Amino acid sequence: SVGRQAVNLVRSREHAEALNAHVVGKAEELRHALMTAVGHDLRSPLAAARAAMARIRNGDIDIGTEQAADLLTTVEESVDQLTMLVANLLDSARLATGAVRPEIGRVDIEPLISRALLGIRSETDDFTRPGSERVKVAVDCPAVLADAELLERVLANVVDNLSLIHI
């Protein structure tokens, strides 16, 4: 009957609206969690760099000491970390807007991991980024379906993050 169809249509519309509200709510929760994490990730290296520079500037230490060199290393590592975070945020924005479209294909894992590790080492002056030479990878599958360039960058970021925390 027409009346029953109208009632079902109204119920379907209400259900769709409720589902949409739920999805919007979950998306907002996810956005908030992401912004909280990004804010923390940005503030931590900024605070470390600022504290190290303040100690050097205030004359708390003799500028020619090993302690000063350690503080300058902290500043440099913090700036490197910030640079990586900003690049990742920009890449995420480009992916979200469709400016970058992943090209999915068969990717051999072992050579990709080697390139990712070499890329990390080549970004340092002395080729001894802490942690990167300690990476040992056991590959269970020879290949995956992925965008090779994006996957390489993800792996490089993961290893770089691990080396920054000196595991």
C-alpha positions as CSV (number, residue, x, y, z in Angstrom):
1,S,0.0,0.0,0.0
2,V,1.0,3.6,-0.6
3,G,0.8,4.5,3.1
4,R,3.1,1.7,4.1
5,Q,5.6,2.6,1.4
6,A,5.6,6.2,2.6
7,V,6.3,5.1,6.2
8,N,9.1,2.9,5.0
9,L,10.5,5.7,2.9
10,V,10.5,8.1,5.9
11,R,12.1,5.4,8.1
12,S,14.8,4.8,5.5
13,R,15.5,8.5,5.2
14,E,15.7,8.8,9.0
15,H,18.0,5.8,9.2
16,A,20.2,7.3,6.4
17,E,20.3,10.7,8.3
18,A,21.2,8.9,11.5
19,L,23.9,6.9,9.8
20,N,25.3,10.1,8.1
21,A,25.3,11.9,11.5
22,H,27.2,8.9,13.0
23,V,29.8,8.9,10.2
24,V,30.2,12.7,10.5
25,G,30.7,12.3,14.3
26,K,33.3,9.6,13.8
27,A,35.1,11.7,11.2
28,E,35.2,14.6,13.6
29,E,36.6,12.4,16.4
30,L,39.3,11.1,14.0
31,R,40.1,14.6,12.9
32,H,40.4,15.8,16.5
33,A,42.6,12.8,17.4
34,L,44.8,13.5,14.3
35,M,45.2,17.2,15.2
36,T,46.0,16.3,18.8
37,A,48.7,13.9,17.7
38,V,50.1,16.3,15.1
39,G,50.1,19.1,17.6
40,H,52.1,17.0,20.0
41,D,54.5,15.8,17.3
42,L,55.2,19.4,16.2
43,R,55.5,20.8,19.7
44,S,58.0,18.2,21.0
45,P,60.9,19.0,18.5
46,L,60.1,22.7,18.8
47,A,60.4,22.6,22.6
48,A,63.7,20.6,22.4
49,A,65.2,23.0,19.9
50,R,64.1,26.0,21.8
51,A,65.5,24.7,25.1
52,A,68.8,23.8,23.5
53,M,69.2,27.2,21.8
54,A,68.3,29.0,25.1
55,R,71.0,27.1,27.0
56,I,73.5,28.1,24.4
57,R,72.4,31.7,24.1
58,N,72.1,32.3,27.9
59,G,75.7,31.2,28.3
60,D,74.8,28.3,30.6
61,I,77.6,26.4,28.9
62,D,80.9,27.2,27.2
63,I,80.3,27.3,23.5
64,G,83.4,25.2,22.7
65,T,82.5,22.2,24.9
66,E,81.1,18.8,23.9
67,Q,77.9,19.8,25.7
68,A,77.4,22.6,23.3
69,A,77.9,20.3,20.4
70,D,75.3,17.9,21.8
71,L,72.9,20.8,22.2
72,L,73.5,21.8,18.6
73,T,72.9,18.2,17.5
74,T,69.6,18.3,19.4
75,V,68.6,21.5,17.5
76,E,69.6,19.9,14.2
77,E,67.7,16.7,14.9
78,S,64.6,18.7,16.0
79,V,64.6,20.7,12.8
80,D,65.0,17.5,10.7
81,Q,62.1,16.0,12.6
82,L,60.0,19.1,11.9
83,T,60.9,19.1,8.3
84,M,59.8,15.5,8.0
85,L,56.5,16.1,9.8
86,V,55.7,19.1,7.6
87,A,56.5,17.1,4.4
88,N,54.3,14.2,5.7
89,L,51.4,16.6,6.4
90,L,51.7,18.2,3.0
91,D,51.8,14.7,1.4
92,S,48.7,13.7,3.4
93,A,46.9,16.8,2.2
94,R,47.8,16.1,-1.4
95,L,46.6,12.5,-1.1
96,A,43.3,13.6,0.6
97,T,42.6,16.2,-2.1
98,G,43.4,13.8,-4.9
99,A,46.4,15.9,-6.1
100,V,48.5,12.7,-5.8
101,R,47.0,9.4,-6.9
102,P,48.7,6.2,-5.8
103,E,49.8,4.0,-8.7
104,I,49.2,0.5,-7.4
105,G,51.3,-2.3,-8.8
106,R,53.5,-5.2,-7.8
107,V,56.3,-4.0,-5.6
108,D,59.4,-6.2,-4.7
109,I,59.9,-5.6,-0.9
110,E,63.6,-6.3,-0.4
111,P,65.0,-3.7,-2.9
112,L,62.4,-1.2,-1.7
113,I,63.6,-1.6,1.9
114,S,67.2,-1.2,0.7
115,R,66.4,2.0,-1.1
116,A,64.5,3.4,1.8
117,L,67.4,2.8,4.2
118,L,69.9,4.3,1.7
119,G,67.7,7.3,1.4
120,I,67.8,7.9,5.2
121,R,71.6,7.5,5.4
122,S,72.2,9.9,2.5
123,E,70.3,12.6,4.3
124,T,73.0,12.8,7.0
125,D,76.4,14.3,6.7
126,D,78.4,11.4,8.1
127,F,76.2,8.5,6.9
128,T,75.7,7.2,10.5
129,R,72.1,8.1,11.4
130,P,71.6,6.3,14.7
131,G,69.4,3.2,14.4
132,S,69.4,2.8,10.6
133,E,72.3,0.5,10.5
134,R,70.7,-1.7,13.1
135,V,67.6,-2.4,11.0
136,K,67.2,-6.1,10.2
137,V,64.3,-7.0,8.1
138,A,62.9,-10.5,7.6
139,V,60.7,-10.5,4.5
140,D,57.9,-13.1,4.6
141,C,56.5,-12.1,1.2
142,P,58.6,-11.2,-1.7
143,A,56.1,-8.6,-3.1
144,V,53.0,-6.6,-2.3
145,L,50.5,-4.5,-4.2
146,A,51.2,-0.9,-3.4
147,D,52.5,2.4,-4.8
148,A,56.2,1.8,-4.8
149,E,57.2,5.5,-4.2
150,L,54.7,6.0,-1.4
151,L,55.6,2.7,0.3
152,E,59.3,3.5,0.1
153,R,58.6,6.9,1.8
154,V,56.5,5.3,4.5
155,L,59.2,2.7,5.3
156,A,61.8,5.5,5.3
157,N,59.7,7.5,7.7
158,V,59.1,4.6,10.0
159,V,62.8,3.7,10.2
160,D,63.7,7.4,10.6
161,N,61.2,7.8,13.4
162,L,62.7,4.8,15.2
163,S,66.2,6.1,14.8
164,L,65.2,9.5,16.3
165,I,64.0,7.7,19.4
166,H,67.2,5.6,19.5
167,I,65.8,2.1,19.8
